[in-house]
């Protein structure tokens, strides 16, 4: 009899585990801007690895296609009909940089996970839409984030000034905007974490702006071409825009 009761409870437990649905757990994704080992503040000057100095005046990008991997290996997609817009453009103090930009995602499955994946940019099912398909309060509903000529959202922007004389007496403005489906950058971050009903679980990501330009295997040479706002693969600026989002994505790390 005891054995039968045990088997019954075990079966109920396994059934519950296999049929868990979204609950009241909350996942908080926080992004903090850095430049090498320092917090990044807009318009402040930072020393580059090659001895130049640089200021970042704008840095923003979309995050979409978020997917969690459960401990049993199954994938859980979240926010399939929306994207996060990470903008550090208004980070003007060290305190603001320390806080970074945070997003809370409700009704997450109460479970254990081993990784989180997402794309830097706007995944195809969303990029096929237009700002008119979203509320004006949504970043995807902002015409300023959309390239009408190429039927695509602007996936990422980085703008600033490079001191070309290394003496703070001469600056070269730069601007790199990336978009179109071919530039979408997928990342997977291995991280064991659990989400719990009625609690908030926070994942912290650092975004290293220095990596956008100084990735050893994919250097972005501002002096060669300092402006790229194009989605045409045959244009001279296309490789520069592509490098900017490739390096941006590669410069994101989970803590």
N, C-alpha and C positions, 0 to 999 in steps of 0.2 A: 504493500500500500504506500509506504513512504517513498519507494522507488518510483511509483507511478506519479505521486504528487510532485516529486523532484523533476521528473521528465516534463510534466505539465507546465510547471513554472519556468523551466528552461526553454520550452517551446514558446511560451508567451514572451519571454525576454528577447529571444532571437527574432520573433515576429516584430516586436516593437523596434528593435535595432534596425531591421531591414526596411521598416516602413516609417521611419522618422520623417517628419515634415518640418517646414520652416516654423520657427518659434519666435520667441521674443528676444533672442540674443542680438547684440549690436556689435558690429565690426567697425572700428575706427581706423582709417588710413591717414597717416600724417606724413607730410613731405617737408623736409628741412633743406634750405639752400646752403651750400658750402662752396668755398673756393680753396682747393687743397685742404689744409687742416683748419681753416678759419670759417666761421659763419659768414655767409654772403649777404651784404647789404647793398642795395641798389645805389649806384653813383659813387660808392667808395672805391678807392684805388687799391689794387692787390698786385703783389709781385708774382710774375709768371715764372715757370720753371726755367725759361731761357734767359731770364734777366729783364725782359720787358715788364712794363706795368700796364694794367688793364682795369677798366671799370665796366661793369655790366649795368645797362640802363633798363633793359626789359628781358624777362625770361618767363615764358609761359608755354604750356603744352597740354594736350588732351591725354587722358588715360581711359582706355575702354577695353571691352572684352575680358573683364575680370573673371577669373576662374579659380576655385579652391580645389585642392586635392585632399580627399578624406583619407583617413588612416587605412581604410580598406582598398584604396586605390581609385575609388570612384570620383568623378569630377562633378563639381557643383558650380554652375554658371550663375553669376549675380549681375544685376544692373544690365541686363541684355538690351534694354530699350533706352539706355542713357549712357552718358560718359561723364567723367570728372574733368573739370578744367582747373589745372594747377597753375596759378599765376603768382609770381613773386614780384610783380611790377610795383606793388605798393609796400614792399618790405624796405623800410627806410631807417630802421634802428636794429641794433643787435638783439634787443629784446623781442622784436617782431620776427627776426630770423630764427631765434631759439624756439619760438612758438611754431613757426612754419605755417603750413596750410593743412587743415584737417577736414576730413569728410566722414560722416557717420552713415553707415548702411544698416538699416533696420531689418528685422525679420530674417535673420541669418539662422541657418540650421544649428541647433545645439549639438556640437560634435567636436572631435579632434581632427586636426588637419596637419599635413606635412609640407605643403607648399602653397604659394599663391602665384598666379600668372596673370599678366595683363599686357596690353600693347600700348606703346607710346604712339599716339595718333588716334584716328577714328576708324574703327573696324568697318568692313564693307557694308554690313546691313544698316549701319547708321550713316556712313558716308554717302550712300546712295540717296539719302534724303536731302532736304534743303532746309534753311532756317525757318521757312514758313510752316514747316511740319512740326515745329516745337514752340512752346511758349516763349515770349520775349524775355522772360526772367531766366531762361535756361541759356547757358553759353552756346549750345547748339542752335539756339534761336536768334543769335546775334549775327547780323549780316557782316559785321566786321571780322568774323572768324571764318568767313566763307569766300572761296575763289569762284566767282561765277563763270569766268572764262574757261576754267578747267573742271567745273562741276565737282568740286572737292572742298572740304574744309582745310583750313591751315592747321596742320598738325602741331607745329612748334614754331616758336619765334625766339631768337636771341639777338639782342642789339646792345651795342656799347661802343667804347672807344679804346684804341690801343695806342700807347705811347711809343711811337716808332723811333724816337731818339734816345730812349732810356734815360731821359733827363727831365721829364715832365714839361718839356717845352714844345713838343709837337705831338699832335694826336691824329690818328686815322680812324674815323668812324667806321663801324661795321654793322651789317644787318644780314641775317640769314633766316629766311622763312622756308619751312619745309611742308609739303603736302602731297597729295595724290596717293592712291592705294599702294603703289610700288614702294613707297617710302615708309610704310607701316613697320614698326619695330616691336617684335614680340620678345618678352622677357619672362623667365621663370625664376622664382626665388625660393630656395629650400629653407623652410622654417617650420619647426614644430610648434603649434599653438592650439589652443582650445577656445571655443566659444561656448558661453554658458548663458542659459535663459536668465533674463532680467539683469544681465551684467554686460559691461562694455569691454571688449578686447581690442587693444591698440597695437597696430603694426607701424613701426617708424621706418621711413625711408630717407636716406640722405641723397641729395642731388648735387653732384660736384660739377659746377660750371667750368672749372679749369679743364676737365676731361673733354669738354666739347671741342677744344682747340689743341690740346696737348696729349692726346692718346698716342702712345709711342708707335703703334702700328697703323695709325690712321690720322696723321696730323692734318689739321685744317689751317692752311697758310693764309692768314688774313691779308698779307702783303700782296699775294698773287691775285686775289679777287676779294674785295671787301664787302660787296653787296650781291646777294643772290635772293631773288624773289621770283622764282620760276618753277614751273612744273613740266616744262618741255624737255624730254630726255636728250634731245640733240643740242640744247643750248649749253654754252660754256659754263653757266652758273649751276647747272643741275648737279654735277658731282659735289659741289660745295654745299648746296642745300642738303643733299643726301648725307654727306659726312656729318653735318651739324646735328641731324636727328639720330644718326647711328651712334655718334659719340655721346649725345645726351642720354640716350637709352642705356648705353653701356656704363655711363657714369652714375647710374642709380644703384644704390646698395641698400640692403635691409639690415637693420640693427637688432 
